[in-house]
Amino acid sequence: MKIMNMMPSCREITEQASDYLNQDLSPWQRAAFRMHLLMCVYCRRHVKHLGLTVATLGKIASEEKARENDDIQQIIALIKRQQKESPEQKGGD
């Protein structure tokens, strides 16, 4: 078996880049993927940029989630404060 037959093409690298970054490739696929990256600067750049994009989007999503949680906590605190400041009237006073 020739080594080049085992080596994925640039097209296959771009198709499998997400699986590679998510570690969803088999050990053999991962080894062949890495071998290709060692020899192909264009695919190395592609995988690097994809990884940076995924990481950036992940940070943005977690920041938005943190902001949503802060908003929820502020609303809860406001409701509690309003409940303390305006006690319920009893008996129709």
C-alpha positions in Angstrom: 0.0 0.0 0.0 1.4 3.4 -1.0 1.6 6.1 1.6 0.0 8.7 -0.7 -3.1 6.5 -1.0 -3.5 6.7 2.8 -3.0 10.5 2.8 -6.2 12.6 2.7 -6.6 15.2 0.0 -6.9 18.9 0.7 -10.6 18.6 0.0 -10.9 15.8 2.6 -9.0 17.9 5.1 -11.4 20.8 4.7 -14.4 18.4 5.0 -13.0 16.7 8.1 -11.5 19.8 9.9 -14.3 20.1 12.3 -14.2 16.4 13.2 -10.4 16.8 13.7 -10.8 19.7 16.0 -13.6 17.9 17.9 -11.4 14.8 18.1 -14.1 12.8 16.4 -11.6 11.0 14.0 -10.3 7.5 14.5 -6.6 7.2 15.5 -5.7 6.2 11.9 -7.7 9.1 10.4 -6.1 11.5 12.9 -2.6 10.3 12.1 -3.2 10.7 8.4 -4.8 14.1 8.9 -1.7 15.2 11.0 0.7 13.9 8.3 -1.1 15.9 5.7 -1.0 19.0 7.9 2.8 18.6 8.3 3.2 18.7 4.5 0.5 21.3 3.5 0.8 24.9 4.7 -2.6 25.8 3.2 -4.5 23.1 5.1 -2.5 24.0 8.3 -3.7 27.6 7.9 -7.3 26.5 7.2 -7.4 24.3 10.3 -5.7 26.9 12.5 -8.2 29.6 11.3 -11.2 27.3 11.8 -10.0 26.5 15.4 -9.6 30.2 16.1 -13.1 30.9 14.8 -14.6 28.1 16.9 -12.8 29.4 20.0 -13.9 33.0 19.4 -17.5 32.0 18.8 -17.4 29.9 22.0 -16.1 32.8 24.0 -18.8 35.1 22.6 -21.5 32.6 23.4 -20.3 32.1 27.0 -20.1 35.9 27.5 -23.7 36.3 26.2 -24.8 33.6 28.6 -23.0 35.3 31.5 -24.7 38.6 30.6 -28.1 36.8 30.4 -27.5 35.3 33.9 -26.5 38.7 35.2 -29.7 40.2 33.8 -31.8 37.4 35.4 -30.0 37.9 38.8 -30.7 41.7 38.6 -34.4 41.1 37.9 -34.6 38.7 40.8 -32.9 41.2 43.1 -35.2 44.0 41.9 -38.3 41.9 42.6 -37.1 41.0 46.1 -36.3 44.6 46.8 -39.8 45.7 45.6 -41.4 43.0 47.8 -39.5 44.3 50.9 -40.3 48.0 50.2 -44.0 47.6 49.5 -45.6 45.2 52.0 -48.9 43.7 51.0 -51.9 45.4 52.3 -54.2 43.1 54.4 -57.9 43.4 55.0 -58.6 46.0 52.3 -57.0 49.0 54.1 
